[in-house]
Amino acid sequence: MVLEIIILFLSALLIYNWWAHGYWKRRNVFSIPKAFLFGNFWELIVTNKMSPVFCDIYKKYKKHRMVGFYSFYKPMLFVTDPEIIRRVLVSDFNSFSDNGFVVDKDIDPITGYSPFTAKTIPLWKELRSIQSPNQSPLKLKELVPNLAKIGESMYVFIKSQRNQPVEVKDLALRATVDSAVVHGFGIEPKSFKDSEFSFLKFANYEKLFNATVLPMVSGFFFPLINRLFNLRMTSKEAEDFFVSITKTNMDYRQSSKITRGDLLDIILKLNKKKLEQGKKAYSDLEMSAHSATFFMDGVMTSAAVLSFMLMELANHQDVQEKLRREIFSVGKEPVDFDFDKIHSISYLQMVLDETLRLHPPVTIISRLCTKDIVMEDVKVSEGTSIFISSLAVHYDPEYYPEPEKFDPERFSEINKESRPKYTFLGFGEGPRVCVGMKYANLVVKTSIAFILLKYKILPTNDQDGSLHLVDHYLLGVKPNAKVKFEEL
């Protein structure tokens, strides 16, 4: 009897496996080979190579334009065609309005209250409206004088290294942390002066995030794991830090009636407006999450881009010299630059864009289908996760000949016009484009401009091969990547 039950169960499982893993075939969508039960989940989780796996799928199956795969028995879709990418990210936004990354805010409130993870358009708009006022052109113009002061501190720090190689990640984190604490928290920047500065200590993935990568990967492919085991992206230590620093800062401002014109002031004003309308005000935890979101977005990705830009300029002296000439044509000292002058240096933007092409900090974009839609004669059902590999698109020789080569001229106006749209996804695209794009753009460009005013960036002798490492869907510079600075 027991044997018969086992045989019956296995037979039913085999039939269900055949039927469930035939989902995309029934919809006339090509699907990649899958393992019994696990689908393609096992490869993505165990190999610790989510981004390389998607790049490999792109190279092998790009011609299919849409490629089906499975997380256990849940059907998912990987798209490779720029026109379909446009539809997912832009024109059919109402059917793909949610990010594909799932977080339970009761388990992980810091990540859960981020616009990045917000589900439903109304909630996403509300959370984004908290961050966006602090990154308006007016607010960013007000930031530039503070960035000039940070630039002066950076000069002192570089000089103190006494011509020894400098770790690019360390330098970039100090610059981006100081920018974030000024613009987000109204706190005096100290990263270049104090290596024990509390904000600087939390500007690393080990402190900010959970020690294991499982919560991040399962958030994309099997969120139930995180719910069952109470797994979180943001570390409890980081949550406690931001709750404490935000509450202390808020209480001081309210009791002293001090305004700083930064993100925390915006949150306080929104809270006041909510109370006046008879609505529930933000809790301490929610306010902390909003401030932490700005810090994480404003520091981690910006620091990665700045690190890569320093490395590329060190390795390409011709690009560096051309860029320096253009910077000097605008000003000679940090105080000579304002918001408009920084953005008037077209070659600086070209160098930044080419850096983002080669080294996009976030290599995968995910969206969740929120309303049934037909694309390319294929019905995509509500609940289907869609994945796009920005890294694979950026290295596609059809759009970028000699894709491994660093060539800012790819982003001249003429060359941009000659490429299909939606083949550059450095900050994403569409309504859910990175909310901190303009802020990050400004911080990275001013940091580079100020360095090139005073220093020549030189490579060290131990650089070889690729400059970046892939950690699932994030890119970072190789450990101990360094450059040398030679005073002009």
N, C-alpha and C positions, 0 to 999 in steps of 0.2 A: 504493500500500500504506500509506504514511504517512498519507495523507488518510483512508483507511478506518479506520485505528487511532484517529485523532483523533475522527472522527465516532462511532465505537463508544464511545470513552471518554466523550465529552460526552453521548451518549445514556444511558449507564449512570449518569453523574452526575446527569442530570436526573431519571431514574427514582428513584434513591436519594434525591435531594432531595425529590421529591414524597412518597415513602413515609415518610422520616424526619420531615419536617415535617407529616405527617398523624397523628402519634402521638396527640395529644390529641383530634383529631376521632374517631379510632377508639374512644376511651374516653368519647365524648360530653361532652367538656370544651371550653368555648369557649376559643379561643386568639387572640391578637392578631396583626395582620399582621406578617409576617416577611420579611427579605431573603434572597435566594438565597444559599446556603452559610452566611452568617453568622447567620441566624436573627435574634435581637434583640440579639446581642452587640455589634454595631458601634455601635448607638445608645447603649448603656450605657457603652461604653469611650470612644468618640471625643468624644461630646458633653460628657463630664466632668460629667454630671448624673444620676447613678444615682438619687438620692433624688427629684428632681423628676420623672423618668420614671415611677417607681413611683407617685408621687402622681397623676400624670396618668392612669395606668392605673386607679387606684382610682376617680377621679372618673367616668371614662368607662364603666367596666365593673363597678362595684360590685355591681350587681344579679345578676351571674353567680356571685358568692360564691367561686368558684375560677376562676382565669384561667391558661391554659397559655401558656408562651412557651419560647424556645429559646436556648441558648448554642451557636452553631454547630448541631450536630444533637442536642445533649443536652437532653432535655425537662426543664423546671423548672415550678414552680407558684407562683402568687401568690394568697394568700387574703385575703378582705376581710370575711368574716362573723365576728362575735364568737364564735359557737358553734364554728365550725371553728378559730378561733384558740385557743379553750379546749382543744380536742382536741389540737392540735399542741403547745401549750406545757405542758399539764397532764395531762389525763386519759389521753392516749395517749402519754405520755412514753417508754415503752419502745420505741415505734416511731419516735420522733423525738428520740432521746437525744443525738445529736451536733449540734454547731454546724455550720452550712453553710460556714463559712470554713475553708479548708484551708491548713495550713502544714507545711512539712517542717522538723522540728526540727534536722536535720543541716545545713540551710542557714541557718535562722534560729532558733537555740535560745532566745533570749529570748522571742519570741512563741510558739514551739513548745511551751514548758513552761508556758504559761499555762492555767488552767482554762477560759478563754474558748474556746480552740482545741482542747482535749483531745478525743480521739476514744475511744470505748468508755466504758461506764459505770464500770468499775473504775478506769481511769486518771483519769477526770474526778473521781471521788470522792476518789482519793488526792491529786490536786493541790488540790482544793477544801479538803480537810482540813488542808492546810498554811496556807491563808489564813484560814479561818473562826475558829480559836481566838483569833486576835488581834483579832477583831471581835465577840467575845461581849459581852453586856451588862456583865459584870464588867470586862472590859478597857476598854470604852468609858467606863465610869464613872471609871476611873483616869485616863483621858485628859483629862477636863474641866478639872482644875486647870492642866494644861499649856496647854490652849486659852485659859484666862483670862490666862496670862502672855503668850501670843502676842497676845491682844487688847490688852494694855497696849503692846506693841511697835508694834502697828498704829496706836494712837492717836498715838504719837510720830511715826510715819511720815506720817500724814495731816496732822498739825500742821506738819510740816516743809515741806509743799507750799505753805504760806503762802496759803491760800485760792484757789490756782490749780486749774483742772480736773484731775482725776486719771483716768488711764487705767484703766478697770475691770478689764481683763484683767491688767494688771500687778499691781494690788492683790490681785486674786483669786488669782493664781499665788503671790504671796508668802505669803498666808495658808495656802493648801493645801499648799505645799511645806514650810513650817515644821511644820504638823501631821503631814505624812507622815514627815519625818525624825525627829521625836520618837517617833512611834508605831511606825514601822517599823524605824528604824535606831539609836534611842537616842542620836542626835547632837544637839548644841545647835543650836536653830533660829537662823538668822542672816539670813534673807531680807529682813526689814525693816531690817536694819542694814547689810548688805553686798550690793550689787548684783552683786558678782562671786562670790557664794557658789556653790560648784561645783554643788550640786543645783539651784539656781535657773537656772543656765545650761542645764541639760538639761530644763527644764520648758517646752519648746516643741516643736511638731511638726517643725520644721526640724532640730533636733538629735536628737530621739528617733527619727524615722522616716526612711525612704528618701526621697530628694528627689523621686522620681517616684511618681505614684499607681498606676502599673501593677501593682505587687505586691499592693496592696490589692484592686483590682477583679478581677484575675485569680484571686486567692485565693477569690473567690466563684464566678466564672463559668468559669474555665479554668485550674485550678491547674498544668496541665502547662507553661504558659509560665514560671511561677516555677521549676519544676524544671529545665527545659531551659536557662534562662539564669542560674540561681543567684540569683534575685531574692529580696530579703528585705524584710520590713516594718520591722524595727528596724535603725537605722543601726549600722554597725560601730563608730563612735565611741561611741555609747551603750552598746553591748555591752561594750566595753573599759572604760568608766567604771564600770559596775556590777560587772563582774568584779573590778576593782581595789579599789573601795571595800568590797565585801562581803568579799573575802578578807582585806584588811587588818583590818577590824573583827572578823571571826571569829577570826583568829590572835591578836589582842590579847586577846580575851575568854578564849580557851582558855588562853593563857599566864599571864594575870593572874587567872584564875578569877573573872571579873566577870560578873554577871548584870544585865540591864536590864529583863527582863519584857516584851520587845517581840517583833517578828516574828523577828528573827535568833536570839533565845533559843529560840523555838519550833522553828526549823529545827535548831538544835544539839541540842535534846532529841530530836527525831525521828531525827536521825542516830545519836545514841547508842543509841536503842531499836532501830534497824535493825541496828546492829553486834551488839548483845546477842542479837538473834534470828538472827544468822548471815547477814543479808542485806547486799547491797551498799549502802554509804552513798552519799549524794548527792555528786556531783562538785562542784568549785568552780563550774563553769559552771551546773549545775542550781541550786545555792544562789543564785547571782547572778540567775538567771532568776526565781526565786521572789520575791526582794526587789525586782527591777525591775518585776515584775507588780504588786505592791502600790503601788509609786511611780506607775506609769503610771495605774492604775485610780484611785488615791486622789487624784491631782493633776489630771490633764487633764480628766476629766469633772466633777469637783467644782468646779474653777475655772470651767468653762464655765457651770455652773448658778449659781454665785455671781455671776458677771459679769452674767448675764441678770437675776438677781433685783435687783441694784443698779440696773440700768437701768429695770426695771419700777417699782420703788418710787420712783425719781426722777420718772418720768412719771405716777405716780398718787399724789398727795399725800394723798388721802383714805384710801387703803389704808395708806400709810405711817403716818399719824397713828393710825389704829385699831390697827395692829400695835404701835406704840410704847407706846400706853396699856396694852395687854395685857402687854407686856414689863416695863414699870415696875410693874405690879401684882405681879410676881414678885420683882423685885430692882432695885437701883439701880446696882450695880457688878458687874464680871465675877465677882468672888469670891463674890457672892451666889448664883451659879447652880451647880447640879449637874446630873447627867444627868437625873434625874427632873423637875426644875423646867423644864429646857429643853423636854422633851417634853410638859410639862403645858400649854404655850402652844398651844392648838388652832389659833388663827388663823395662827400661824407655819407650822404644817404645811400649812394651806390655801393660804397664799401660795406656799410651796415647790412644792406639787403643781400649782398653776396655772402657775407658771413652767415646770415640767417638761412640762406639757401643751403650752404654746406653743413651748417651745424644748427638745425632748428632744435631748440631746447625740448620742445614737446613734439615727438615724432609721429604721433597718432592722433587723429581727430575722430571722435565718436559721436554719433547722434542716435536718438531713439525715435522710431516711427510712432507718432502720437495719433495718427489718423490714416486709415487705409488709403493707399494711392497706387496708381498704375504708372510705372516708369518703364519705358522701352518695351511695352507690351507685357510687362511682368507685374503682377499684383504684389505689392509690398504691404504686409499686414501690420496693423497696430501692434506694438510690442516688439517689433524686430529691431535689433541693434545693427547700425550701419557703421562701418569702419573705413577710414581713409588714411593712407600712409603718406604724410607730407614728406618724409625722408625719401621714400621711393620715388615720388613725383619729382622731387628736387634733383635726384640723381639720374633721371631719365634722359639718355642722350638724344632722344627725339626733340626734347625741349631745350636741353642744355648740352650742346656738343662738348666733348671732353669734360664730363661732369665733375671729375676729381680736381680739375684745375680751378684755382682761385682767380677769378677774372671779373672785377667790378663793372667792366664795360657791358656785361650782360644786362645791366640795369640802366643803361642809357635810355632816353625816351624812345629812340628809334628801335632799339633792340626789344624793349618791352612791348612795343606795338606789334612787333613781328611774331610774338609768341601767343599761343592760345591763352585766354584768360583762365584763371583758377589753376595755373601750374606753379604759382608761388603762394605758399601757405604758411609763411613765417609766423604770423600771428593768428592764423585761421582766416575765415572769411564770413561774410554775412552778418546778420543781426547779433549773433553770438561770438563775433570776433572778440579777441582778448580786450577786456575793458581797460587794461592798463597799457595798451599799445602806445599811446601818445606819450605817456609818462616815461615808459621804458626807453622809447626812442630818444627822448630828450636827455635822460640821464646818461645813457651810453654814449651818445654823440658829444655831449659836453665833456665827459670824462676823457674821451679820446682826444678831442680838440685841445683841452688844457694840457694833456701830457705832451702832445706833439709841439706845443709852443716852447717847451723847455728841454725836451729830451728826444734823443734818437732811440728807438726800440730795436734791440739786437737779439738775434737768436742765441741760444746756448748750444753747446756741442753735442748734447745728449738727446736731441730731437730726432725722431725717426717715425716714418709711417703716418698713420692717421692721428689727428690731434685729439679725437674724442673717443669716449667710451660710451656704450649703450647700456643703460640699466632699464630693462623692460621698455618703457615708452619715453624715457627721459634721456637726454644727452648731457654729458658733462665732460670737462677737460680731463685729460689723463692725470693721475696723481703726480704731484710734484712738478707739473709743467711750469717751466720758468722762462723768463726773458731777462735780458740785461738792459739797463738804462744808461745812456751816455749823454751827459749834459752838453747842450749845444754851445 
